[in-house]
Amino acid sequence: MFEADSLKFILLWTTIPFLMAGFIGNVLVIRIVHKTRDMHTPTNYLLANMAVSDVITVMLWPLFFFGVEIFVCKLLTLVEISIMVSSITLTVLAAERYHAILKPFRTGLRLREENLKLAIACIWITSVILCFPVFIFKDWSETSSTCTGPWTLVMNQASKVYVIIIASLGCLQMAVMFYCYGALIRGLYFTETVWPEAVGERSSEKKKLVITFILATTGFFIGYAPTAAFYTVFATGYQTLSCPMHFQTWLIVCWPLAYVAILFCTQFSQPKISRRFQTHNFMSEADTTE
């Protein structure tokens, strides 16, 4: 455990309002998508899938602040899995929007109702496989009273290699997202060629939806990229950091807060979710769809 006047204690209480906001916001998104029949679309299901992973993250995040032993060190693997699910879901959303808007007649890679469950299952299975080494390598150090292994300041060679590999995969995901959203922004604001072929929603709503996903992706990487970069640099052998334990504590708290806050806002800037959330008779509408 930690002392009442310690840095961790102060930062833990700082995170509580953000964690509560993230929890409530994500639960509402899940409920709205689940209860509203006309929101049962691939895009909204992917948003709900990301909300589920975020709920897991915010529920387990406080465990980082407690000096608990090997059981919780292993349990924190669930946080890694949920973060991986969010990151893969954001990548799939970027690719899905790219094909839906820029290549509407190429349906081979489009997500549809019949293959959506398989896609979400693949996201979770892939995340579990990628994060399983964390469960294996994570351990408890009696000497330093902290967890050791990947994404900590005490990593053996296998953990360092794993961190570098996962960070490289993260860079690949970023490249995919930058390409997809870059192409969408180019078509949206410069060539203005993407909307004539788009069918269904009004173009203004589709534009808002694209911007929402860009903001959510930006929030995610603002939240986690510095942490990944810090541990990747540490894993490569550059360990002459000043006060690494304090810096690690700040990373654990401050950057994910930015992610939770930005994602909470961007989820409700999604046009349909925002309208449903603001509708006074949402509960009665939801009940009629069951």
C-alpha positions as CSV (number, residue, x, y, z in Angstrom):
1,M,0.0,0.0,0.0
2,F,1.1,3.6,-0.2
3,E,1.4,6.4,2.4
4,A,-1.4,9.0,2.6
5,D,1.0,11.8,1.6
6,S,2.7,10.0,-1.2
7,L,2.6,11.1,-4.8
8,K,0.5,8.0,-5.8
9,F,-2.1,8.8,-3.2
10,I,-2.5,12.4,-4.6
11,L,-2.6,11.2,-8.2
12,L,-5.1,8.4,-7.4
13,W,-7.6,10.9,-6.1
14,T,-6.9,13.1,-9.1
15,T,-7.9,10.4,-11.4
16,I,-11.2,9.4,-9.7
17,P,-13.4,12.1,-11.4
18,F,-12.0,11.2,-14.8
19,L,-12.4,7.5,-14.3
20,M,-16.0,8.0,-13.2
21,A,-16.8,10.2,-16.2
22,G,-15.2,7.6,-18.5
23,F,-17.1,4.8,-16.9
24,I,-20.5,6.5,-17.0
25,G,-19.9,7.8,-20.5
26,N,-18.9,4.4,-21.9
27,V,-21.7,2.5,-20.2
28,L,-24.2,5.0,-21.7
29,V,-22.8,4.5,-25.1
30,I,-23.1,0.7,-24.8
31,R,-26.7,1.1,-23.5
32,I,-27.7,3.5,-26.3
33,V,-26.3,1.3,-29.0
34,H,-27.9,-1.8,-27.5
35,K,-31.3,-0.4,-26.9
36,T,-31.8,1.6,-30.1
37,R,-32.6,-0.5,-33.1
38,D,-31.7,1.9,-35.8
39,M,-28.2,2.2,-34.3
40,H,-27.5,-1.5,-34.9
41,T,-24.9,-0.7,-37.6
42,P,-21.3,-2.0,-37.9
43,T,-19.8,1.4,-37.1
44,N,-21.9,1.8,-33.9
45,Y,-21.2,-1.8,-32.8
46,L,-17.5,-1.1,-33.2
47,L,-17.9,2.0,-31.0
48,A,-19.8,-0.1,-28.4
49,N,-17.0,-2.7,-28.6
50,M,-14.4,0.0,-27.8
51,A,-16.6,1.3,-25.0
52,V,-16.6,-2.2,-23.4
53,S,-12.8,-2.3,-23.5
54,D,-12.7,1.2,-22.0
55,V,-15.0,0.2,-19.2
56,I,-12.6,-2.7,-18.3
57,T,-9.7,-0.2,-18.4
58,V,-11.2,2.4,-16.1
59,M,-12.4,-0.3,-13.6
60,L,-9.0,-1.9,-13.3
61,W,-6.8,1.3,-13.6
62,P,-6.8,2.1,-9.8
63,L,-5.0,-1.2,-9.2
64,F,-1.8,0.4,-10.6
65,F,-1.7,2.5,-7.4
66,F,-1.6,-0.3,-4.9
67,G,1.3,-2.4,-3.8
68,V,-0.4,-5.7,-4.4
69,E,1.3,-8.9,-5.1
70,I,1.5,-11.3,-8.0
71,F,-2.2,-12.0,-8.4
72,V,-3.0,-8.4,-9.3
73,C,0.2,-8.2,-11.4
74,K,-1.3,-11.0,-13.5
75,L,-4.8,-9.4,-13.3
76,L,-3.4,-6.2,-14.9
77,T,-3.0,-8.2,-18.1
78,L,-6.7,-7.4,-18.6
79,V,-5.8,-3.7,-18.8
80,E,-3.3,-4.5,-21.5
81,I,-5.9,-6.6,-23.4
82,S,-8.5,-3.8,-23.2
83,I,-6.1,-1.2,-24.4
84,M,-5.1,-3.5,-27.3
85,V,-8.8,-4.0,-28.2
86,S,-9.3,-0.2,-28.3
87,S,-6.3,0.2,-30.5
88,I,-7.3,-2.5,-33.0
89,T,-10.9,-1.3,-33.0
90,L,-9.8,2.2,-33.9
91,T,-7.7,0.7,-36.7
92,V,-10.7,-1.3,-38.0
93,L,-12.9,1.8,-37.8
94,A,-10.4,3.8,-39.9
95,A,-10.2,1.1,-42.5
96,E,-14.0,0.6,-42.5
97,R,-14.7,4.3,-43.0
98,Y,-12.0,4.5,-45.7
99,H,-13.7,1.7,-47.7
100,A,-17.3,2.8,-47.0
101,I,-16.7,6.4,-48.1
102,L,-13.9,6.4,-50.6
103,K,-14.5,2.9,-52.1
104,P,-18.3,2.4,-51.7
105,F,-18.6,-0.1,-54.5
106,R,-15.8,-2.4,-53.3
107,T,-17.8,-4.4,-50.8
108,G,-15.3,-7.2,-50.3
109,L,-13.7,-5.6,-47.2
110,R,-16.8,-3.9,-45.9
111,L,-18.2,-4.9,-42.5
112,R,-21.8,-6.1,-42.6
113,E,-24.2,-7.6,-40.1
114,E,-23.3,-11.1,-41.1
115,N,-19.5,-10.8,-40.6
116,L,-19.5,-8.2,-37.8
117,K,-19.6,-10.6,-34.9
118,L,-16.7,-12.5,-36.4
119,A,-14.7,-9.3,-36.8
120,I,-15.3,-8.3,-33.1
121,A,-14.4,-11.8,-32.0
122,C,-11.2,-11.7,-34.0
123,I,-10.3,-8.3,-32.4
124,W,-10.6,-9.8,-28.9
125,I,-8.9,-13.1,-29.8
126,T,-6.0,-11.2,-31.4
127,S,-5.7,-8.9,-28.4
128,V,-5.6,-11.8,-26.0
129,I,-2.9,-13.6,-28.1
130,L,-0.8,-10.4,-28.3
131,C,-1.1,-9.7,-24.6
132,F,-0.7,-13.3,-23.3
133,P,3.1,-12.8,-22.9
134,V,2.3,-10.0,-20.4
135,F,0.6,-12.6,-18.3
136,I,3.6,-14.9,-18.6
137,F,6.3,-12.3,-18.0
138,K,4.6,-10.2,-15.3
139,D,5.8,-11.0,-11.8
140,W,6.0,-9.5,-8.3
141,S,9.3,-8.3,-6.9
142,E,9.5,-8.5,-3.1
143,T,12.7,-6.4,-3.2
144,S,11.2,-3.4,-4.9
145,S,7.5,-4.1,-3.9
146,T,6.3,-3.6,-7.4
147,C,5.3,-5.6,-10.5
148,T,8.1,-6.5,-12.9
149,G,7.9,-7.5,-16.6
150,P,6.6,-5.7,-19.7
151,W,5.7,-2.0,-19.4
152,T,7.6,-1.7,-16.1
153,L,11.0,-0.3,-15.1
154,V,12.2,-3.9,-14.3
155,M,12.3,-5.9,-17.5
156,N,14.3,-8.9,-18.5
157,Q,15.5,-9.4,-22.1
158,A,12.3,-11.3,-23.1
159,S,10.1,-8.5,-21.8
160,K,12.2,-5.8,-23.6
161,V,11.9,-7.7,-26.9
162,Y,8.1,-8.0,-26.4
163,V,7.7,-4.3,-25.7
164,I,9.7,-3.4,-28.8
165,I,7.6,-5.7,-30.9
166,I,4.2,-4.4,-29.6
167,A,5.4,-0.8,-30.0
168,S,6.3,-1.6,-33.6
169,L,2.8,-3.0,-34.2
170,G,1.5,0.2,-32.7
171,C,3.5,2.2,-35.2
172,L,2.0,0.1,-38.0
173,Q,-1.5,0.7,-36.7
174,M,-0.8,4.5,-36.6
175,A,0.4,4.4,-40.2
176,V,-2.8,2.6,-41.3
177,M,-4.9,5.2,-39.5
178,F,-2.9,8.2,-40.8
179,Y,-3.3,6.9,-44.4
180,C,-7.1,6.2,-44.1
181,Y,-7.9,9.5,-42.4
182,G,-5.5,11.4,-44.5
183,A,-7.3,10.2,-47.6
184,L,-10.7,11.0,-46.1
185,I,-9.6,14.5,-45.1
186,R,-8.2,15.1,-48.5
187,G,-11.4,14.0,-50.2
188,L,-13.5,15.9,-47.6
189,Y,-11.8,19.3,-47.6
190,F,-9.7,19.5,-50.7
191,T,-10.9,17.4,-53.7
192,E,-14.5,17.1,-52.4
193,T,-15.0,13.9,-54.2
194,V,-16.0,11.4,-51.5
195,W,-19.6,12.5,-50.8
196,P,-21.5,12.1,-54.1
197,E,-21.2,8.4,-53.9
198,A,-22.1,8.2,-50.2
199,V,-25.6,6.9,-49.6
200,G,-27.8,7.0,-46.5
201,E,-26.9,9.7,-44.0
202,R,-26.6,13.3,-44.9
203,S,-23.1,14.4,-45.9
204,S,-22.8,16.7,-42.9
205,E,-23.4,13.9,-40.5
206,K,-20.9,11.7,-42.3
207,K,-18.4,14.5,-42.0
208,K,-19.0,14.8,-38.3
209,L,-18.7,11.1,-37.9
210,V,-15.2,11.1,-39.6
211,I,-14.1,14.0,-37.4
212,T,-15.4,12.1,-34.4
213,F,-13.2,9.1,-35.2
214,I,-10.2,11.3,-35.9
215,L,-10.6,13.0,-32.5
216,A,-11.1,9.6,-30.7
217,T,-8.0,8.3,-32.4
218,T,-6.1,11.4,-31.5
219,G,-7.2,11.1,-27.9
220,F,-6.1,7.5,-27.7
221,F,-2.6,8.2,-29.0
222,I,-2.3,11.3,-26.8
223,G,-3.1,9.1,-23.9
224,Y,-0.9,6.1,-24.6
225,A,1.8,7.0,-27.2
226,P,4.0,8.8,-24.6
227,T,3.8,5.8,-22.3
228,A,4.6,3.3,-25.0
229,A,7.5,5.6,-26.2
230,F,8.9,5.9,-22.7
231,Y,9.0,2.1,-22.1
232,T,10.2,1.4,-25.6
233,V,13.1,3.7,-25.2
234,F,13.7,2.2,-21.8
235,A,13.6,-1.3,-23.3
236,T,16.2,-0.4,-25.9
237,G,18.8,0.3,-23.2
238,Y,18.5,4.0,-22.6
239,Q,18.0,4.0,-18.8
240,T,19.7,7.2,-17.6
241,L,16.4,8.8,-16.9
242,S,16.0,11.3,-14.0
243,C,13.6,10.1,-11.3
244,P,12.2,7.3,-13.5
245,M,9.8,6.0,-10.8
246,H,8.1,9.5,-10.4
247,F,8.0,9.9,-14.2
248,Q,6.5,6.4,-14.5
249,T,3.8,7.4,-11.9
250,W,2.9,10.6,-13.8
251,L,2.7,8.6,-17.1
252,I,0.3,6.1,-15.5
253,V,-2.0,8.9,-14.5
254,C,-1.8,12.0,-16.6
255,W,-1.7,10.7,-20.2
256,P,-4.6,8.2,-19.8
257,L,-6.7,11.0,-18.3
258,A,-6.3,12.9,-21.5
259,Y,-7.5,9.8,-23.4
260,V,-10.5,9.2,-21.2
261,A,-11.6,12.8,-21.3
262,I,-11.2,13.2,-25.1
263,L,-12.8,9.9,-25.9
264,F,-15.7,10.6,-23.5
265,C,-16.4,13.8,-25.4
266,T,-15.9,12.4,-28.9
267,Q,-18.3,9.5,-28.3
268,F,-21.1,11.9,-27.6
269,S,-20.2,14.1,-30.5
270,Q,-21.1,11.1,-32.7
271,P,-24.2,12.5,-34.3
272,K,-26.7,9.7,-33.6
273,I,-25.4,8.9,-30.1
274,S,-25.5,12.5,-29.2
275,R,-29.1,12.9,-30.4
276,R,-30.3,9.8,-28.6
277,F,-28.6,10.9,-25.4
278,Q,-30.2,14.3,-25.6
279,T,-33.7,13.0,-26.4
280,H,-36.0,13.2,-23.4
281,N,-38.0,10.2,-24.4
282,F,-35.0,7.9,-25.0
283,M,-36.0,5.5,-22.3
284,S,-39.5,5.0,-23.8
285,E,-38.0,4.6,-27.3
286,A,-35.6,2.1,-26.0
287,D,-38.2,0.0,-24.4
288,T,-40.3,-0.2,-27.5
289,T,-37.4,-1.6,-29.4
290,E,-36.9,-4.6,-27.1
